[in-house]
Amino acid sequence: MAEIVYYYLFKTTCRVDGSAFFGIHRSLNPRWIEDGGAISYYGSGEKLRAKVARYGMQNIDVDIIQTCATYDEAKRGLDRILSPATLADPLCLNMPQPVINQRISEGLIGKPKSAEHKEAISVTQTGNQNALGTVMPESAKLAIKESKTKIKWWHNKATNEEIQLEIDEDPVTGFELGRLPKTK
């Protein structure tokens, strides 16, 4: 038997100042909020988190505006509520989509780094051979050498041949350090 999914269009209100957040919650519980259980979701966003941090959950109410059969139905209801005028209201805790998109982009791209920051990173990476592996402490090199473990791959592009040599062996003429590049 398939489980029934409910989509709740809800309003989270701060009792202290009347500010509100509107959202959609997906649940298998047909009586979400009404059953008296703990509310596991009351919304998201930095404005709402700031209200909860400032006034506490005891001053936050969550009310169901509408129970919907589909997400699309709930989204249409939310879009009707979150008009440009509503989003411009200082008591609305929702953020306009362009602001959300901008913050997501900033998070993915990161913030520009200063020359000092770049230099500090560079200093920590000095000697790191990245593609060939990280810089290995001498004690680890000695342990590998003593165990005669084969750890370095060498390849010859001309013959498509790969070999593995022990750490103290000299490379074979015509071979380069590393595995063969993968072909698609």
Number of C-alpha atoms within 10 A of each C-alpha: 3 4 7 10 15 20 23 25 23 21 20 21 23 23 13 10 11 11 19 21 22 23 23 23 17 17 13 11 14 14 12 21 15 11 10 8 9 8 12 8 13 21 18 13 12 11 16 22 14 12 20 15 10 10 14 12 12 9 14 19 14 18 16 17 16 16 19 18 13 13 17 11 15 24 17 12 17 19 12 11 14 19 11 11 9 15 16 14 11 10 15 19 26 24 15 14 10 9 10 13 11 11 12 12 11 11 10 9 9 9 8 8 9 9 9 9 10 11 12 11 11 12 9 9 13 9 11 13 11 9 7 10 9 11 12 11 8 9 9 10 13 12 11 16 15 11 10 13 14 15 12 17 18 19 21 18 14 8 9 10 12 16 16 17 16 16 18 15 10 8 18 13 7 11 17 15 16 17 17 15 9 5 4 3
